Amino acid sequence: MRSTTLCLPVQGNPAQKILLGMKKTGFGHGKYNGFGGKIEDGETTLAAALRELAEECGILAKEADLRPAGELTFIFPANPEYDHDVHIYTLTDWQGEPKETDEMKPAWFEIADIPYNDMWASDNYWLPAVLKGKKIKGRVIFAENNEDVDDITIRTE
Ligand SMILES: COc1nc(N)nc2c1ncn2[C@H]1C[C@H](O)[C@@H](COP(=O)(O)OP(=O)(O)OP(=O)(O)O)O1
């Protein structure tokens, strides 16, 4: 199963605003999400997280500033080739201003205004806990349409 990263830049502790990007290409295009992608061969998870963050919205951060926020496994019974793990990080410190790239169009949202209707359907099950500083571990099984949630287990630490 492939492994991916997902970085969630936030302002405030606890988080008051979150930077999301409208995905313009690839898996999940047309949805708001954090910034991330596949971990390449020979690359550490942290290095992949920082590389994808820079590639997708132009901001630079240090490994030490990534807060591990948990891991999720996504299962797509209708298309098992989509199955993957995601390593999730939040960060409050970075260099540079977010900018639109070929892959993502970034935008800041107040926590109360997170556009869950335009995000992956499982996000509202786990993102609120992550934004409260909790660490999560879980598994999501998607329905035949690869969009709706069929089953979900989320444990908070
Ligand atoms: C299925 O539910 C998901 N929810 C959320 N919030 N995020 C997800 C979900 N599935 C995938 N993601 C994230 C994980 C990664 O950050 C991206 C997908 O990255 P991937 O690399 O697979 O896709 P591309 O950006 O198209 O490929 P490149 O790495 O080649 O740019 O979405």
The ligand as an ORCA input file, in Angstrom:
! r2SCAN-3c Opt
* xyz 0 1
  C      -9.598      9.592      1.099
  O      -9.585     10.584      2.044
  C      -8.627     11.512      2.097
  N      -8.827     12.526      2.950
  C      -7.915     13.516      3.054
  N      -8.160     14.533      3.883
  N      -6.764     13.547      2.352
  C      -6.559     12.531      1.515
  C      -7.450     11.480      1.338
  N      -6.936     10.647      0.418
  C      -5.763     11.178      0.036
  N      -5.535     12.302      0.715
  C      -4.382     13.176      0.583
  C      -3.111     12.479      0.857
  C      -2.163     13.269     -0.004
  O      -1.803     14.449      0.677
  C      -3.004     13.645     -1.204
  C      -2.923     12.674     -2.356
  O      -1.627     12.603     -2.772
  P      -1.190     11.737     -4.047
  O       0.264     11.820     -4.136
  O      -1.782     10.407     -3.974
  O      -1.867     12.434     -5.216
  P      -1.337     13.456     -6.223
  O      -1.195     14.771     -5.562
  O      -2.275     13.399     -7.326
  O       0.039     12.909     -6.736
  P       1.536     13.488     -6.672
  O       2.173     13.043     -5.381
  O       2.176     12.864     -7.855
  O       1.434     14.990     -6.774
  O      -4.340     13.648     -0.745
*
